Amino acid sequence: MTAEIVVVGSANLDLLVEVDQIPAVGETVMGGDLRRIPGGKGANQAVAAARLGRDVAIVGRLGADEGGEILRTALDADGIDTSRLLTTDDVPNGVALISVGSDGDNAIVVSPGANARVTPADVEAAAAALHGAAATLLQLEIPLDAVTAAAHAAHGTVILNPAPAPAEPLPADLLALVDVLVPNQTELATLAGFDGPINAETAASLAPSLPSQAVVVTLGAEGALVVEDGTATHVPAPTITPIDTTAAGDSFCGALADALVRGESLVDATRWAVRVGAATTQRPGAQPSLPTPTEVEQLLA
């Protein structure tokens, strides 16, 4: 059966330590016990959409090591089609080193490993799945040429989460292939070439300068801003106290794709995504925190 959503992206093993305070440059702090948790932006977004009820496939690469085995087993357990998730010999799996502070914020360093070996040829080999999917989810934890190849090959709605934040603006020809661009405030500033803090008002003025058809700017605790057809709509977030914000942005993207595949408008899809993202912050870890629809309502009750 053709997947409704195809994710072309990364899979990492998250090495997570809880700390009272995220260390400053040159500072050493004591933390809790190390936990190994399946993660990676591509895998997280795939699991998020799958737990919300969608048929999902993932395209990418794993390392030929224990980390790769752990990740494939976890994705299979969520019913995700991993037949296009290739194993790369003699290369370590991607790893994310994550510190989570007592306030729920995090600091992350990613070693891409096998993710850096994803090629346009890998994407072309998955062309049939991309042609048949209602939505394709993309991020920037794999090489840009593979991301661009996926945007060209996709026939459904192309959703690009430009994270991690690019070092410089993305090519205009890639952004023009994107139906829904989902940056946070920092990523929007880079893409628009803006130097300074971004609030909802600034985001509303910058987003139309990008060539993507629509832009959804995530604003953390303030929710999200939808900019479409010259109109900006603010979608507020539920009032909550976060436990761990890891994967909240990924669950937002997975939920956005879920709702768009179900035929929701972009604004209504964003309302759902904001709720799913908020619910994700109520449990620790990346993939373990990703909720089902029932859990979204329970966690936000």
N, C-alpha and C positions, 0 to 999 in steps of 0.2 A: 504494500500500500504506500502511495506517495505521501511523504510527510507534509503536514500543513505549514510547518515552520522549519526552515533550515538555518542553522547557526554555523557560520564560518568563523572560527576563532580559536582561542587558547584553552588549554586545560592545565592547571597547575596544582601541585600539592601544597597546601597552605600550612606553614609552620607557625603556629600562633602562640603567643605568650601574653598573658594579661599582666599589666603593670599599673601601679598607682598613678604614674604620670609618664607620658611618652618622653623619652630622653631628648635633651637638647644636644647640639653638636659637641662632641667630646665628653659627654656625660655617660656614666654607667649606672644603671638602676637594676635592682633585683626584681624578678618577676615570678609568676606562678609556674606551674608545670607546663611543659611543652605539649601541645596537641597537634596532631597531624590530621588535617581536614581537607577533603576534596574541594577544589576551588578553580580559579581561573575565570576570566570574564566570559569567555565563550561557553565554557561548561556551566558556569553559574546561570547564565541567561537561558541555556537549553533546559536545565533542571527547573528553573523558575516557570518557564512556559509549560513544561510537561506536567508539573504538579498542579497547574491551573487547568489541566484537562486537554491540552493540545498534543497532537502527534508531532514529534520532533526528531530531526536528524542532525548530526553534527559532523562538520568537516574540519579536519586538523591533523595534528601529529602528537604522539606520545613518545616518551623515551622508553628504551628497552631495559627498564629497571623496575624495582618494586613500586616506585611512585606511579609509573605508568599502569601497572597492574591494578593498583588501588583505584585509580581514576576510572579505568575502563569498567571495573566491577561496579563502582558506584553509579556510573551512567547507565549501565545495563539494568541495574536494580530499579531505576526510575523509568524504564521502558523506552529509553532513547536509542535510536538507530545509530550504532557506532561502527557500521560497516565501512564508512569512509573516514574513520579516525585511524590513521596509519601509524604503525610502530616504526621508529627510526633507530636503527642499530648504532651502537657505539656513541650514543648521545644521551645525556641525562634528561630526565623529564623536567618540565618547567616547575619552578618552585617560587612561592611568594613568602617572604619573611614579614610577619605581621606583628606589630605591637598594638595592643588594645588598652587604652587608658580607662580609668575608673569612670570617666564621663561618657564613655561609649565611642569616642573618637578613635581613629586609628592612624598608624603610619605604616606604609607598605613599601618594601623593596622587592622587585620581581627579577628573578633570573630566568630568562625565557626558555633556555634549553631547546628541546625539540620544537617548541612553538616557532622559533626563529627559522626553522627549516621548512615551513609551509610554503609551497610554491604555486604560481599560476597553473602549472600542470596538474597539481593536486586538485585545484578548483575545477579545471576543465574536465577532469575525470568524474567529477560530481555534477556535471552539467544537467543530466536528466533530472536529478533531484531539485536543483535550483530552478529549472524550467517549470516544474510542477508545483512548487511551493507557493502558498498564498502570501507568505512573507519571508524575507531573508534578513537575519540579524547579523550585523557586523560590528567589530570593535577594532582597536589598534594594538593588540598584544601579539599580532602576527605581522609579517612583512607587508608593507603598503602595496606592493605589486600584487600580492595575493588578495588583499582586500579589494583593490580596484578590479581585478579579474572577476571576483564574485559579484560586484555591483553591475558589471557588464553582462554577466551570465543570467542574473536573476530576472524572472518575468513577473513576479509579484511585487508587493510593496517592499521597498528597500529601506531598512532602518539602520542608521549608522550611529553608534555611540562612540564619539571620538575620544576614547580613553584607553590608555593613559593620555594625559594632555600632550598633544604634539608639540615638538620643539618650535615649529613654525607653522604658518597657515597651510592647510591641506590644498592640493591642486584643485582648481576650480572645476576641471572636467570630472573629477571624482564626485565633488559635492553636487554637481548638476545631475548625477545619476541617482542621488539620494532623495527618496520621497519624504522621509521624516528623519531629521537630524536631532540627536538627543545629547547635547552637551550640558555640563554643569557650568557654573559661572566662570571658573578659571579657564575651562576649555573654550567657552564662547569668546572670552577676551583674546585668547591666542588666535582663534580662527578669524576673528574680525580685525586683528591687528590693533587692539585697544589696550592702552596702558593705564590701568587704574582699577579701583574697585567697581564691581558690577552689582547693582540692585535690580529689582524688577523693572523699574522705569528705564534704566540703562539697557537692560536686556531687550526690552521691547523696541528700543531704537536701533540696536545693533543687529538683531536677528534678521531683519529684512535685507540686510546688505549681503547675506550669504546666498549662493545660487540654489540651495536645496529648496524643494517645493514647500516644506513646512519645517518649523523648528520648535522643539519642545525643550525649554531650558529648565533643568532641575535646580531648585533653590533651597535644598535641604529642608530645614524645619519650616520654611515658608511655603513649601509645596512646589509648584511648577508653573511655568508661563508658556502658553501655547500661542505661537505666532503663525497665523495661516491666512492667506488671502488678504493681507494688509490689516488684519485684526489681531489684537493681543488680548488673550483671556487668561486671567490669573486663577489658578486652581489651588486653594489653600490645602494645607496638610492637617491631619488630625493632631490635636494637642496631646503629646505623649512624652515620656521620659525614656530616651533610648538606653538600651543595655549595651548594644554593639552595632555600629553602623556598617560593618563589613557586609558587602553584597547587597546593600540597600539599593544602590544604583543599578545593579544587575537585575534585581527582582523587578524594579521599575520598568526596565526595558523588556523583560520577559512578559510582564503583565500588559504593557502597551501593545506588544505584538499579539498577545492572546486576544485582547479586546478588539483590535483592528481586524483580525481574522474572523471574529464573530460578527463583524459588520457594524461595530460601534463607530460613531463619529470620533474625530481626533480629540475633541474636548472631553467627551464622555470616556474615551479610552484613557485619557490622562487622569481623569478623576479616579478610575479604577487603579491605575498604576501608582498614584500617590498613596492610596490606601494599602496596596500590597507592599510598597516600599516601607511605609511606616510600620506595618506589622512585622516586617523582616527585622527591624531594629530591636524587637522585643525578645529575641533569642540570640545567643552567641554563635559565632562561627559563620562560615560562608554557606555552603549548601545545606547544612543542618538547620539553618534558620529560615530557609525558603518555604513559604506556607502553601497549603491547599486553600481553596476558596472558603471552606468552613473554618479553617484556622485563622484566616484574615479577620473574619467577624469576631471570633473568640478572643484573639489577641488585642483587638481594638475596643472590645466591649468595656 
